[in-house]
Amino acid sequence: MILVGRLETAWAMHMRAHIRTYLVAGIMVLMGVVFGSLAVRVLDSPQRQELRGYLYTFVSYFLEAPGEAASPALKDAVLESLKRAGLMFALGISVIGAPFVPVILFARGFSLGFTVGLMVDEMALKGTVLALAAVFPHNVVALPANMVIGAESLSFALAWIGSRIFKRESTPAQVFIPAVLMSCLMVVALCIAACIEVYLTPVLAQLAVRKLT
């Protein structure tokens, strides 16, 4: 119990110390989701027709109940998640690449918002149900994990700039170890999200598609 209490205290102190970077990460993802959903409405007819074809191909995929091997799919999902996480962390640690971290978070949110917006715009209530089944389950875990990694990498970059340019007392070394630990925890979360994406999401999406058709 004492250890749990200390961990909770350390977590609270860490969040208070880096609340600004967490707010930046959250705002960039939220902005991406909003702009992504709005982007669906400005598509011209040829683009909309092409995307409609992709969407219904996606729906047909689950109707046919493909027997895709889970192991290669899981490997691809994990690698994709780790690439994005590693890129954000590396950009933050490099300091000079830190401004690109919010861009990646915005792009992640934009992709999610655009996907859900397209489903809802083309399929109305059915699209909403499909989005809840096929998009949200793994992103509930993956999106916050990416936000935390982005925020931690930005925290390190800001600590480095503060110590070198503004001569603040906090050093990058004091931020680096917590950033690494938090990022490692989020990597575990991303692996869990990948498992949800490969094993649970297809089942939910297939059930939703079959109920809606």
Backbone as numpy.savetxt, mean C-alpha at the origin, in Angstrom:
# Nx Ny Nz CAx CAy CAz Cx Cy Cz
3.81 -8.87 31.27 3.00 -7.67 31.27 3.86 -6.40 31.27
4.94 -6.44 32.03 5.84 -5.29 32.10 6.45 -5.02 30.73
6.85 -6.11 30.05 7.44 -5.96 28.72 6.44 -5.37 27.74
5.20 -5.84 27.80 4.16 -5.32 26.91 3.94 -3.84 27.17
3.92 -3.46 28.46 3.75 -2.06 28.82 4.87 -1.19 28.29
6.09 -1.69 28.38 7.23 -0.93 27.88 7.18 -0.78 26.37
6.76 -1.85 25.68 6.63 -1.79 24.23 5.57 -0.79 23.80
4.46 -0.78 24.54 3.39 0.18 24.24 3.87 1.61 24.46
4.63 1.83 25.52 5.16 3.17 25.80 6.14 3.59 24.71
7.03 2.67 24.34 8.01 2.97 23.29 7.32 3.27 21.97
6.27 2.51 21.66 5.50 2.72 20.42 4.84 4.09 20.43
4.23 4.46 21.56 3.56 5.76 21.66 4.56 6.90 21.51
5.72 6.78 22.14 6.75 7.82 22.04 7.26 7.93 20.61
7.43 6.79 19.97 7.91 6.79 18.59 6.91 7.47 17.67
5.64 7.18 17.84 4.60 7.77 17.00 4.53 9.28 17.21
4.64 9.71 18.46 4.61 11.16 18.74 5.80 11.87 18.10
6.95 11.21 18.13 8.16 11.83 17.59 8.12 11.96 16.07
7.38 11.06 15.41 7.39 11.04 13.95 6.00 11.23 13.36
5.14 11.91 14.10 3.76 12.08 13.67 3.68 12.85 12.35
4.61 13.78 12.12 4.55 14.57 10.88 4.78 13.72 9.64
5.75 12.82 9.70 6.01 11.99 8.53 4.89 10.98 8.30
4.27 10.52 9.39 3.13 9.62 9.24 1.94 10.35 8.63
1.76 11.62 9.01 0.69 12.41 8.41 0.95 12.63 6.92
2.20 12.91 6.57 2.55 13.11 5.16 2.25 11.84 4.36
2.67 10.69 4.90 2.43 9.42 4.21 0.94 9.16 4.04
0.18 9.38 5.10 -1.26 9.15 5.02 -1.96 10.10 4.05
-1.55 11.36 4.07 -2.17 12.34 3.17 -1.85 12.02 1.72
-0.63 11.60 1.44 -0.26 11.29 0.05 -1.05 10.09 -0.47
-1.22 9.07 0.37 -2.02 7.91 -0.04 -3.47 8.31 -0.26
-4.01 9.10 0.67 -5.40 9.54 0.55 -5.60 10.39 -0.70
-4.67 11.30 -0.96 -4.76 12.11 -2.17 -4.71 11.23 -3.42
-3.86 10.21 -3.39 -3.77 9.29 -4.52 -5.08 8.57 -4.77
-5.71 8.11 -3.68 -6.99 7.41 -3.81 -8.05 8.33 -4.39
-8.11 9.57 -3.90 -9.11 10.53 -4.38 -8.88 10.86 -5.85
-7.64 11.19 -6.21 -7.34 11.54 -7.60 -7.54 10.34 -8.53
-7.22 9.14 -8.04 -7.42 7.94 -8.84 -8.88 7.69 -9.14
-9.73 7.88 -8.14 -11.16 7.69 -8.36 -11.74 8.76 -9.28
-11.21 9.99 -9.18 -11.68 11.06 -10.05 -11.19 10.88 -11.49
-10.03 10.25 -11.65 -9.45 10.08 -12.99 -10.34 9.22 -13.87
-11.11 8.32 -13.26 -12.01 7.45 -14.03 -13.02 8.28 -14.81
-13.44 9.39 -14.22 -14.50 10.20 -14.82 -14.03 11.03 -16.02
-12.72 11.17 -16.17 -12.22 12.00 -17.27 -11.69 11.15 -18.43
-11.91 9.85 -18.38 -11.47 8.98 -19.46 -12.31 9.24 -20.70
-11.67 9.21 -21.87 -12.44 9.34 -23.10 -13.01 7.97 -23.50
-13.84 7.95 -24.49 -14.55 6.72 -24.87 -13.63 5.56 -25.23
-12.59 5.76 -26.07 -11.70 4.63 -26.41 -10.99 4.05 -25.18
-10.53 4.94 -24.29 -9.86 4.46 -23.08 -10.82 3.69 -22.19
-12.03 4.24 -22.03 -13.02 3.59 -21.21 -13.40 2.22 -21.77
-13.52 2.15 -23.11 -13.88 0.89 -23.75 -12.79 -0.16 -23.53
-11.54 0.27 -23.64 -10.43 -0.65 -23.43 -10.39 -1.16 -22.00
-10.56 -0.24 -21.05 -10.54 -0.63 -19.64 -11.75 -1.48 -19.27
-12.87 -1.22 -19.92 -14.06 -2.05 -19.69 -13.78 -3.49 -20.11
-13.06 -3.64 -21.21 -12.69 -4.98 -21.67 -11.81 -5.69 -20.67
-10.82 -4.96 -20.10 -9.96 -5.55 -19.07 -10.77 -5.95 -17.84
-11.72 -5.10 -17.47 -12.52 -5.36 -16.28 -13.36 -6.63 -16.44
-14.00 -6.78 -17.58 -14.84 -7.95 -17.77 -14.02 -9.21 -18.02
-12.80 -9.04 -18.52 -11.87 -10.18 -18.60 -11.52 -10.64 -17.19
-11.32 -9.67 -16.31 -11.03 -9.95 -14.90 -12.19 -10.72 -14.26
-13.41 -10.28 -14.54 -14.59 -10.95 -13.99 -14.70 -12.37 -14.55
-14.47 -12.52 -15.85 -14.55 -13.84 -16.49 -13.51 -14.80 -15.93
-12.36 -14.26 -15.55 -11.29 -15.07 -14.98 -11.77 -15.83 -13.75
-12.52 -15.15 -12.90 -13.01 -15.79 -11.68 -14.21 -16.68 -11.95
-14.95 -16.39 -13.01 -16.07 -17.26 -13.36 -15.59 -18.63 -13.82
-14.43 -18.65 -14.47 -13.90 -19.90 -15.01 -13.19 -20.73 -13.95
-12.99 -20.15 -12.76 -12.35 -20.86 -11.64 -11.03 -21.50 -12.06
-10.04 -20.70 -12.48 -8.77 -21.25 -12.93 -8.00 -21.93 -11.81
-7.26 -22.94 -12.17 -6.48 -23.66 -11.18 -5.03 -23.23 -11.20
-4.81 -21.96 -11.04 -3.44 -21.44 -11.06 -2.68 -21.91 -9.83
-1.45 -22.27 -10.03 -0.61 -22.70 -8.91 -0.39 -21.55 -7.95
-0.57 -21.82 -6.66 -0.49 -20.75 -5.66 0.95 -20.34 -5.38
1.88 -21.30 -5.41 3.26 -21.00 -5.04 3.91 -19.94 -5.93
3.85 -20.07 -7.26 4.42 -19.01 -8.10 3.72 -17.66 -7.90
2.40 -17.69 -7.73 1.65 -16.46 -7.53 2.05 -15.80 -6.21
2.23 -16.59 -5.17 2.65 -16.06 -3.88 4.04 -15.46 -3.98
4.93 -16.15 -4.67 6.29 -15.64 -4.84 6.28 -14.30 -5.56
5.49 -14.21 -6.62 5.41 -12.95 -7.37 4.84 -11.83 -6.51
3.80 -12.13 -5.74 3.17 -11.12 -4.89 4.13 -10.63 -3.81
4.86 -11.55 -3.20 5.83 -11.17 -2.16 6.95 -10.33 -2.76
7.49 -10.76 -3.90 8.58 -10.03 -4.53 8.15 -8.62 -4.93
6.95 -8.50 -5.46 6.44 -7.18 -5.86 6.32 -6.26 -4.65
5.80 -6.78 -3.56 5.66 -5.99 -2.34 7.01 -5.59 -1.78
7.95 -6.53 -1.77 9.27 -6.25 -1.22 10.05 -5.27 -2.08
9.85 -5.33 -3.38 10.52 -4.37 -4.27 10.08 -2.94 -3.95
8.77 -2.75 -3.80 8.25 -1.41 -3.51 8.73 -0.93 -2.15
8.67 -1.83 -1.16 9.10 -1.47 0.19 10.60 -1.16 0.22
11.38 -2.00 -0.44 12.83 -1.79 -0.49 13.19 -0.50 -1.19
12.46 -0.18 -2.26 12.73 1.06 -2.99 12.45 2.27 -2.11
11.32 2.27 -1.42 10.99 3.41 -0.55 12.03 3.57 0.56
12.41 2.45 1.17 13.39 2.53 2.26 14.73 3.02 1.74
15.16 2.52 0.59 16.43 2.93 0.02 16.43 4.41 -0.35
15.31 4.89 -0.88 15.22 6.30 -1.24 15.32 7.18 0.01
14.67 6.76 1.09 14.74 7.53 2.32 16.13 7.53 2.92
16.77 6.37 2.93 18.12 6.26 3.49 19.12 7.06 2.67
18.89 7.14 1.38 19.80 7.92 0.52 19.65 9.42 0.75
18.57 9.83 1.40 18.24 11.23 1.69 17.88 12.00 0.42
18.75 11.96 -0.56 18.50 12.71 -1.79 17.28 12.16 -2.54
16.98 10.89 -2.32 15.84 10.30 -3.00 14.55 10.36 -2.19
14.62 10.95 -0.99 13.45 11.00 -0.11 12.23 11.67 -0.73
12.38 12.73 -1.53 11.18 13.34 -2.14 10.38 12.40 -3.02
11.00 11.32 -3.47 10.27 10.37 -4.33 9.40 9.42 -3.52
9.62 9.32 -2.20 8.82 8.43 -1.37 7.35 8.84 -1.37
7.03 10.14 -1.14 5.61 10.53 -1.23 5.03 10.28 -2.62
5.85 10.38 -3.66 5.37 10.11 -5.01 4.94 8.66 -5.16
5.74 7.75 -4.60 5.41 6.32 -4.66 4.14 6.04 -3.88
3.99 6.67 -2.71 2.79 6.48 -1.91 1.56 7.03 -2.64
1.73 8.18 -3.28 0.63 8.75 -4.07 0.24 7.80 -5.20
1.24 7.26 -5.90 0.97 6.35 -7.00 0.27 5.08 -6.51
0.64 4.61 -5.33 -0.01 3.42 -4.76 -1.47 3.71 -4.47
-1.74 4.87 -3.89 -3.11 5.26 -3.62 -3.89 5.50 -4.90
-3.23 6.11 -5.88 -3.88 6.39 -7.17 -4.32 5.08 -7.83
-3.45 4.10 -7.83 -3.76 2.81 -8.43 -4.97 2.17 -7.76
-5.00 2.23 -6.43 -6.11 1.65 -5.69 -7.41 2.41 -5.98
-7.34 3.74 -5.93 -8.52 4.55 -6.18 -9.05 4.39 -7.58
-8.14 4.29 -8.55 -8.56 4.13 -9.94 -9.24 2.78 -10.16
-8.66 1.74 -9.57 -9.23 0.39 -9.73 -10.64 0.31 -9.15
-10.77 0.78 -7.92 -12.08 0.75 -7.26 -13.06 1.67 -7.99
-12.59 2.85 -8.39 -13.45 3.80 -9.10 -13.97 3.23 -10.40
-13.11 2.52 -11.12 -13.53 1.92 -12.39 -14.59 0.84 -12.16
-14.37 0.02 -11.14 -15.34 -1.04 -10.84 -16.71 -0.45 -10.49
-16.69 0.56 -9.64 -17.94 1.17 -9.20 -18.62 1.92 -10.35
-17.82 2.62 -11.16 -18.37 3.40 -12.26 -19.00 2.52 -13.34
-18.38 1.38 -13.59 -18.86 0.51 -14.66 -19.94 -0.47 -14.19
-19.87 -0.88 -12.93 -20.76 -1.95 -12.46 -21.66 -1.53 -11.30
-21.57 -0.26 -10.89 -22.42 0.29 -9.83 -22.31 -0.54 -8.55
-23.44 -1.00 -8.02 -23.44 -1.74 -6.76 -22.65 -3.04 -6.89
-22.77 -3.70 -8.04 -22.01 -4.93 -8.26 -20.50 -4.64 -8.20
-20.10 -3.50 -8.75 -18.69 -3.11 -8.71 -18.22 -2.86 -7.30
-19.08 -2.28 -6.48 -18.73 -2.04 -5.08 -18.49 -3.36 -4.34
-19.39 -4.30 -4.56 -19.26 -5.62 -3.93 -17.98 -6.32 -4.41
-17.73 -6.23 -5.71 -16.55 -6.86 -6.27 -15.28 -6.23 -5.72
-15.28 -4.90 -5.58 -14.11 -4.21 -5.02 -13.86 -4.63 -3.58
-14.92 -4.77 -2.81 -14.78 -5.21 -1.42 -14.19 -6.61 -1.34
-14.54 -7.46 -2.31 -14.06 -8.84 -2.29 -12.68 -9.01 -2.91
-12.40 -8.26 -3.98 -11.19 -8.51 -4.77 -10.06 -7.52 -4.52
-10.38 -6.34 -3.98 -9.35 -5.30 -3.84 -9.00 -5.03 -2.38
-10.00 -4.98 -1.53 -9.77 -4.53 -0.16 -9.11 -5.54 0.77
-9.37 -6.85 0.68 -8.84 -7.76 1.71 -7.34 -7.65 1.94
-6.54 -7.74 0.89 -5.09 -7.68 1.08 -4.59 -6.25 1.26
-5.30 -5.28 0.66 -4.87 -3.89 0.78 -5.11 -3.32 2.17
-6.02 -3.93 2.92 -6.24 -3.50 4.31 -4.95 -3.66 5.11
-4.15 -4.65 4.75 -2.86 -4.88 5.42 -1.72 -4.20 4.67
-1.71 -4.34 3.35 -0.58 -3.86 2.55 -0.46 -2.34 2.54
-1.59 -1.64 2.44 -1.54 -0.18 2.33 -0.97 0.48 3.59
-1.46 0.14 4.79 -0.84 0.71 5.99 0.64 0.34 6.14
0.99 -0.87 5.74 2.39 -1.29 5.83 3.28 -0.42 4.94
2.81 -0.15 3.73 3.57 0.73 2.84 3.66 2.14 3.40
2.59 2.61 4.02 2.60 3.94 4.62 3.63 4.03 5.74
3.70 3.00 6.57 4.65 2.99 7.69 6.10 2.99 7.16
6.38 2.16 6.17 7.73 2.11 5.60 8.09 3.46 4.99
7.14 4.06 4.27 7.39 5.38 3.70 7.64 6.42 4.76
6.83 6.40 5.83 6.99 7.37 6.90 8.33 7.19 7.62
8.72 5.95 7.87 9.99 5.71 8.55 11.19 6.15 7.72
11.12 5.90 6.42 12.23 6.34 5.55 12.31 7.85 5.50
11.16 8.52 5.49 11.15 9.98 5.51 11.68 10.52 6.84
11.37 9.82 7.93 11.86 10.23 9.25 13.38 10.22 9.30
13.97 9.19 8.72 15.43 9.12 8.70 16.01 10.27 7.87
15.43 10.52 6.70 15.93 11.59 5.84 15.84 12.94 6.54
14.72 13.18 7.23 14.55 14.45 7.94 15.52 14.57 9.11
15.77 13.45 9.79 16.74 13.47 10.89 18.14 13.80 10.38
18.51 13.23 9.25 19.82 13.51 8.65 19.94 14.98 8.27
18.91 15.50 7.62 18.92 16.91 7.22 18.96 17.82 8.44
18.19 17.46 9.47 18.18 18.27 10.68 19.51 18.31 11.39
20.21 17.18 11.42 21.49 17.13 12.12 22.61 17.79 11.33
22.56 17.68 10.01 23.65 18.23 9.19 23.45 19.70 8.84
22.23 20.10 8.59 21.98 21.47 8.13 21.55 22.38 9.27
20.60 21.89 10.10 20.06 22.73 11.17 20.71 22.46 12.52
21.68 21.51 12.54 22.46 21.21 13.74 21.57 20.82 14.93
20.57 20.02 14.67 19.72 19.56 15.75 20.41 18.47 16.55
19.95 18.26 17.79 20.61 17.29 18.67 20.36 15.85 18.22
19.18 15.57 17.69 18.88 14.20 17.27 19.76 13.81 16.09
20.28 12.61 16.13 21.17 12.13 15.07 20.45 11.09 14.22
20.90 10.92 12.97 20.30 9.89 12.12 20.38 8.49 12.72
21.46 8.23 13.48 21.61 6.91 14.09 20.49 6.60 15.07
19.99 7.64 15.76 18.90 7.43 16.72 17.60 7.07 16.01
17.46 7.47 14.76 16.26 7.20 13.99 16.41 5.93 13.16
17.64 5.62 12.78 17.87 4.52 11.85 17.42 3.17 12.40
17.82 2.85 13.64 17.50 1.54 14.19 15.99 1.35 14.35
15.25 2.32 14.94 13.79 2.14 14.97 13.17 2.05 13.59
13.72 2.79 12.63 13.19 2.74 11.27 13.38 1.36 10.66
14.53 0.77 10.89 14.80 -0.58 10.38 13.88 -1.60 11.04
13.72 -1.49 12.37 12.86 -2.44 13.09 11.41 -2.33 12.63
10.93 -1.09 12.50 9.55 -0.90 12.04 9.36 -1.42 10.62
10.35 -1.15 9.78 10.26 -1.60 8.39 10.28 -3.12 8.30
11.08 -3.75 9.14 11.12 -5.21 9.15 9.77 -5.79 9.58
9.14 -5.16 10.57 7.81 -5.60 10.98 6.81 -5.44 9.84
6.94 -4.35 9.10 6.03 -4.10 7.98 6.29 -5.06 6.82
7.52 -5.53 6.68 7.81 -6.54 5.66 7.05 -7.83 5.98
7.02 -8.17 7.27 6.23 -9.34 7.68 4.76 -9.11 7.34
4.28 -7.89 7.60 2.88 -7.56 7.28 2.63 -7.67 5.78
3.59 -7.24 4.97 3.45 -7.33 3.52 3.41 -8.79 3.05
4.18 -9.64 3.71 4.14 -11.06 3.37 2.78 -11.66 3.72
2.21 -11.22 4.86 0.87 -11.67 5.23 -0.14 -11.18 4.20
0.01 -9.93 3.77 -0.88 -9.37 2.75 -0.79 -10.16 1.45
0.42 -10.57 1.10 0.61 -11.36 -0.12 -0.11 -12.71 -0.01
-0.05 -13.31 1.18 -0.76 -14.58 1.39 -2.27 -14.38 1.26
-2.76 -13.28 1.81 -4.20 -12.98 1.68 -4.56 -12.78 0.21
-3.69 -12.06 -0.52 -3.96 -11.80 -1.93 -4.00 -13.07 -2.75
-3.17 -14.02 -2.43 -3.06 -15.24 -3.24 -4.08 -16.30 -2.81
-4.30 -16.44 -1.50 -5.13 -17.54 -1.02 -6.58 -17.15 -0.68
-6.76 -15.95 -0.14 -8.11 -15.56 0.30 -8.85 -14.71 -0.72
-8.17 -13.70 -1.27 -8.83 -12.78 -2.20 -9.47 -13.48 -3.40
-8.78 -14.43 -4.06 -9.43 -15.12 -5.20 -10.71 -15.85 -4.81
-10.71 -16.43 -3.61 -11.91 -17.15 -3.15 -13.06 -16.17 -2.95
-12.78 -15.05 -2.30 -13.81 -14.04 -2.07 -14.30 -13.44 -3.38
-13.35 -13.15 -4.28 -13.72 -12.57 -5.58 -14.57 -13.54 -6.39
-14.20 -14.81 -6.35 -14.97 -15.81 -7.09 -16.38 -15.95 -6.55
-16.51 -15.93 -5.23 -17.84 -15.99 -4.63 -18.67 -14.76 -5.00
-18.02 -13.60 -4.98 -18.74 -12.37 -5.32 -19.18 -12.38 -6.78
-18.30 -12.79 -7.67 -18.64 -12.81 -9.11 -19.78 -13.77 -9.38
-19.73 -14.95 -8.77 -20.77 -15.94 -9.00 -22.13 -15.48 -8.45
-22.10 -14.74 -7.34 -23.36 -14.25 -6.77 -23.93 -13.10 -7.60
-23.04 -12.35 -8.26 -23.48 -11.17 -8.99 -23.88 -11.46 -10.44
-23.50 -12.66 -10.94 -23.81 -12.97 -12.35 -24.92 -14.01 -12.46
